[in-house]
């Protein structure tokens, strides 16, 4: 292991980035949540298909934007047609497989969430099938990109409100994002 704050081959402070095992240990703490949806950041909700497929619940919650991290998959056929003109929709066709490169959607999803949360009175639901892996990964990326949280800080922030469990491949992509963002800021 590298010393705290040492620079890796790319010049990042990789000693500050926890190992995959340390990240998995952090995720394994706490109790699994049974909620269909939880507010994990002001006006940002992380949830599952049950919530996403119930327009009445979304209306009661005041949701104005939906980011579907399972767009077009077997379990999730939601789209702009389903929600109509009252909800802005963004679909990410991600599969919950460690081999799937979810990082290709980190910046576009973060931009959609950022735009939604900068709309006065807006609330956004980010969901996938269960609301713990694909959608959680995109919310973590948003917090890292737009609020400059480290991966650990982003996980801790979300876990205060909801149990999450991104798959190992997604954790690798998030860890790489952490390293890239630290490089840009010079640690």
URPEVEN-V64690 format. One record per residue. N is the residue number from 1. BURIAL is 1 if it has 24 or more other ideal C-beta (glycine too) atoms within 12 Angstrom, else 0. Layout:
{{N BURIAL} {N BURIAL}}
This chain:
{{1 0} {2 0} {3 0} {4 0} {5 0} {6 0} {7 0} {8 0} {9 0} {10 0} {11 0} {12 1} {13 1} {14 1} {15 0} {16 1} {17 1} {18 1} {19 0} {20 1} {21 0} {22 0} {23 1} {24 0} {25 0} {26 1} {27 1} {28 0} {29 0} {30 0} {31 0} {32 0} {33 1} {34 0} {35 0} {36 1} {37 1} {38 1} {39 1} {40 1} {41 1} {42 0} {43 1} {44 1} {45 1} {46 1} {47 1} {48 1} {49 1} {50 0} {51 1} {52 1} {53 1} {54 0} {55 0} {56 0} {57 0} {58 1} {59 0} {60 0} {61 1} {62 0} {63 1} {64 1} {65 1} {66 1} {67 1} {68 1} {69 1} {70 1} {71 1} {72 0} {73 0} {74 0} {75 1} {76 1} {77 0} {78 1} {79 0} {80 0} {81 0} {82 0} {83 1} {84 0} {85 0} {86 0} {87 1} {88 1} {89 1} {90 1} {91 1} {92 1} {93 1} {94 1} {95 1} {96 1} {97 0} {98 0} {99 0} {100 1} {101 0} {102 1} {103 1} {104 0} {105 1} {106 1} {107 0} {108 1} {109 1} {110 1} {111 0} {112 1} {113 1} {114 1} {115 0} {116 1} {117 1} {118 0} {119 0} {120 0} {121 0} {122 1} {123 1} {124 1} {125 1} {126 1} {127 1} {128 1} {129 1} {130 1} {131 1} {132 1} {133 1} {134 1} {135 1} {136 1} {137 1} {138 1} {139 1} {140 1} {141 1} {142 1} {143 1} {144 1} {145 1} {146 1} {147 0} {148 0} {149 1} {150 1} {151 1} {152 1} {153 0} {154 1} {155 1} {156 0} {157 1} {158 1} {159 1} {160 0} {161 1} {162 1} {163 1} {164 1} {165 1} {166 1} {167 1} {168 0} {169 1} {170 1} {171 1} {172 1} {173 1} {174 1} {175 1} {176 1} {177 1} {178 1} {179 1} {180 1} {181 1} {182 1} {183 0} {184 0} {185 0} {186 0} {187 0}}
